[in-house]
Amino acid sequence: MQSPDYTRLYVNTTTNTLNKPVLFRGLYQGLTSVVIATLPSSGAFFTTYEGAKSIFHDLNKRIAPSGRRQDGILPTPVIHSAASGLAELVSCAILTPAEVIKQNAQMVSAGAAKSSGPSATRQTLQRFKNNPFALWRGYTALAGRNLPFTALQFPLFERLKTTLQEWRAEQYSSANNGKTRKKEDLGIWENGAVTAVAAGTAGSVAAVITTPVDVIKTRIMLAAAENGGSESTKKPAAASTNDQGHNSDSTPAKKLKEGKVLDALGEHRRTNQQKHQKGSWEIGKEIVREKGWTGLFRGGALRAVWTMLGSGLYLGVYEGGRQYLENRRECRGNGDD
């Protein structure tokens, strides 16, 4: 929906209605590249996030005056924003090529991908064969979207998670005649569910707010494939030979004509490169000019729902898995098989 070719590919021009079968057939095109890249990028994100959060908390307490050592000098949400931002920069370096491949694979017609043999992902990779570094062209755009997203999501997520954990602990106390239970004592499934609700709520709010940056990121990544293809285009031969073996461009008039054609092709190529190398600000203004301010929020509702489901599963499973592994480590440390 965020792509400039959305109408051409997915809208029936005769009835001016959405061609839903074609649209939904292509929803998971490019999935392979994302799954492969998400494994190391997620590992890098959480390793960096947890490590940076611990280091920043310690530093915060050390630099605080003696009377404020317990809480530190900086608010906790600032610590979480800084840690998540640093983790996102590391993660994006791994994830960017997969995002570029995915975005361009989703713009390959699902029917064409089936009939022509190679998958949508393979067709997209072929476009970057002669210019693989174009796969990282969307790094700034991806980091520009994910940095404000994580800076909003993680402080809100951590706060909501703590509030829900405390609320569950209070409920337990009321139901058990005042018997106390710490928030850390929640079971694995309960803690995972609480984390999922907090993550989904925080993620959907952050997703709606950062949708304009996501729209611009999509345009930049789609342009990366066109740029990769244009750079690999070979220059036409300066002269051609006819069937008799004579040079057909031997006359001065023909050479002049050939030179003009080459100049025109070169100018066209330069214009295309300038078009594909527009900055984020220029692309944003272009979207507003073409679609109005609502164009910057195109796909925002879908993005909010998908992020709520995705963040809930992602962080809920992560938190449950982490607690399970910590419990196992404690059991082994106590000699309990």
N, C-alpha and C positions, 0 to 999 in steps of 0.2 A: 504493500500500500504506500510505502514511503518512496518507492522508486519513480523516476520520471516516466518509465515505460509501463507503468501499472495499467493505464487505460488501454494501451495497444495490446497487451498480452492477456488481460483478464476481464475486460469488459466487452460484451457483445455490442458492436456498434449499431447494428440494425435495431435492436430493442433497447439499447442503452441500459442493459442490466448486467449484473455481475455474473460471470460464468463460473459458478461455484464448483462444479466438478473439476474443471481445469485448475482452479486456484488451490483447492484442497489436495489434489493429487501431488502438487509440488511442495507441500509444506515441509517435508522432511528431506528434500534434496539438499545435499551438502552435509548430511548428518555425520558421515564417517569422519570427515576432517575435524569436526568439532569434538567428537568423542575422543579421538586420538590425542588432540591437543589439550583437552580439558583435564586429562589425567595428570600430566606434569604441571600444568598451569595452576590447578587447584591445590596440588601439593605445595607448590612454591608460594601461593597466596597465604595459606594457613600457617605454613612454617614461618614465613616472614611476619604475618599478623600477630601470631601468638608470641613470637620472640620479641618483636618491636614493642608490643604492648607491655610485656614484662619489663623490658629495659627502660621504657619511657616512664612507667610507674615508679621504678626505683630512682631514676634521675630526678623525677618530680619531687619525691620526698627528700632527696639529699639537698636540693637547692632551696627548699622551703625553709623559712625561719623556724627556730626550735619550737615555737608555740603551735606551728601548723604542720608539723612533720607527719601527722597521722593522715591528713587528706592531701597534702602537697600544695604547691602554689598554683597549679593549673587545674581547671575543672576536669573531671573524668571524661566527659564527652569530647573534649579537645584531644585528650590522649588517644581515645578510640578513633577519632577522625584521622589523626596523624599516622597511627599505626596501619589503619586500613588503606590510607592513601599510598603509603610506601609499599605495602603489599600489592596493591593494584598495579603500580608501575612495573614491578617485577613480573607479575602475572601476564600483563598485556603484551610484554615482549615475546612471550611464548604463544599467546593466543591469537595475535593479530593475523598471521598468515591463514589460520583456519577460519577466522571471521571473514576475511577477504574472499576465500574460496567459497564459503557457505553463501555469502550474499550474492556472489555472481552465479553460483550454481542454482540458486532459487529463481534466477531470471532466465534460466534455460527452460524452454517449453517442455513440460513433462512428456507430452506425446512425442516430441522430436527426440528426446533423450532415449525413449524406448525403441523407436523405429531405426535410429541411426546406428545402434550398437553400443558405443561407449556410454557409460553413465554420465549424469550431469556433472559430477565431480571431476571425472576424467576429462570431459570436454573443457571444463574450466581450467584445469591444470595445463592443458595443451596451449592455452592462450598465454600462459606465463612462461612457457618453455624457454623462450629466448631472452626473457627479462625477469628472472626469479626474484630480484630485489624489489620489484613492484609489489610483491606480496606484503612487504612491510610498510607500504605507503600509507596505510590507514592507522599506523601506530598512534600518531598524535591525536587523530580523531577518536580512536577507541579509548585512549587514556583520557582525553578531554570529556568523553561521556561517562566513563566509569569512575573517574576521580570524584566528581560531585555526587554521583550516585552512591558510592560507598561512603563518602564523607557524611551524607545524609542518612543512609540506611543503618550503618553500624552503630553510631551513638544511640539512635532511636531504638534499634534492635536490642542493644545491651540493656537499655533502660527498661523497655517493655518486658524483657525476659526476667530481669530482677524483680519488677513489680508483680508479675504473674507468679513467680516462684514464692515470693513472700505471701501473696494472697492464698496460694495453695497450702502453704505452711499454717496460715491462720485458720483455714477451713479444717485442716486436720486437727488442730488444737481444740477447736470448738466441738468437733465430733467425738473427741476422746477425752472429755472432762479436763481440759486444760493441759493435756500432755503436749509438751513442746516437740517440734520437729524442725530442724534447720532446713533452709532451702536446698542445701547441698545433699540432704538425705532423700530427695525425691528419687523414685525408681527410674530405671532407664527409659521405659516406655512413657512414663509421665513427664519426665524431663524432656524427652524428644518431642512430645506433643506440645508442651509449653513453648519450647524453642521454635517449633514450626509455626505456631500462631503468631509469636512475636516477630519472627523473620518475615512471614508472609505479609503482615500488616505494614511493617517498616518498608519492605521492598516495594509494595504497591504504591505507597505514598511517594517514595523516592523516584519510582518509575515515571509517574505522571509529571512530576516537576522537571525531570531531565529529558522528557520526550523531544524537545526541540534539538538538543545536542545529538540525540539518537538519529533524528531525521537527517541532519547534516552529515553525520558519520556514515549513514547508508549511502548518500550521494557520493561521498568521497571514495568509498570502497568500490562502488559500482564503476566509477570512473577509472579506478586503478587498472582494471582489466582492459579497458579501451586504450589506456596509455601504454600498457604492456604490449598490446597488439600493434599499436602504431609504431613503437620503437623497433619492433622486429621486422617491419615491412621493408623489403629490399628495394633499393633504388632501381628504377627501370634502366635498361641498357641505353647507353648514349647513342648507339647505332644498331641497326638491324640488317640482316643479310637476306637477300631474296633467294628464290629457288635456283637461280643460275650462278649463285655465289658472288654476285656483285654487291657492293655496298650501296644500299638504297638511299643513304643520307649523304651522298658524295657532293651534291650541289650545295652552294652557299645558302640558297633559299630554304632548302630542307633543313640544313644545320641551324639556321636562324629559327625556323619553326620549332625544331626539336628543343632548342634552348628555351624558347618561350614556354613550351609545355612543361619542361623540367622546373622552370622558375615557378610556374603556377602550382605544380605538385608540391614543391618545397614550401611555398607560401601556405598551401592548404594544410600541410603537415604541421607547420609551425603554429597555425591557428588552432588546430586540434589539440596540440600539446598545451598551448596556453589555456584552452578551454578546460582540459583535464587537470591542470595544475592550479586551479583556482583555490584560494584560501577559504577557510571556514566562514569568515565574515562575508565574503563575496557570494558564496553559495547560499548562506542564510538570506541575504538580501534578494537573491534571485528567486528563492522559494516564496518569499513574501510577495514579490512582484508578480509571480505566476499564479499562486494559490491563495494569497492573502495570509493573514496571521494564523488562520486555522490550519494552513498547510504545515506549519511548524509543529502542530500537535497531532498530525495524521498518524493513526494507529495507536494513540495514547491509551484508549480504553482497553484494547487487546493487550497492549504491553503491560498494563497494570494487572490484569487478570492472570496473564501468563507468568508474570514475575511473582505474584502472590503464590501461585502453585509451585513454581520453580524454586523460589527462595525458601518456602516452607519445607519442601522435600529435601533440598540441598543442605540447609543448616540444621534441620531436624535430625536427619540421618547422621550428619557430622557430629552433632552434640551427643546423640545416643551412642554412637560408635566410640567416641572419645571416652565417655563415662564407662562403657563396657571394658575398654582396654585398661583404663586406670584401675578399675576394680580387680581385674585379673592380675595386674602388676602388684597391687597391695596384697592379694591372696598369696601370690608366690613369695612375696617378701616375708610374709608371716608363716611360711611353710605349709600353707593349706593347699592341697592339690585341687 
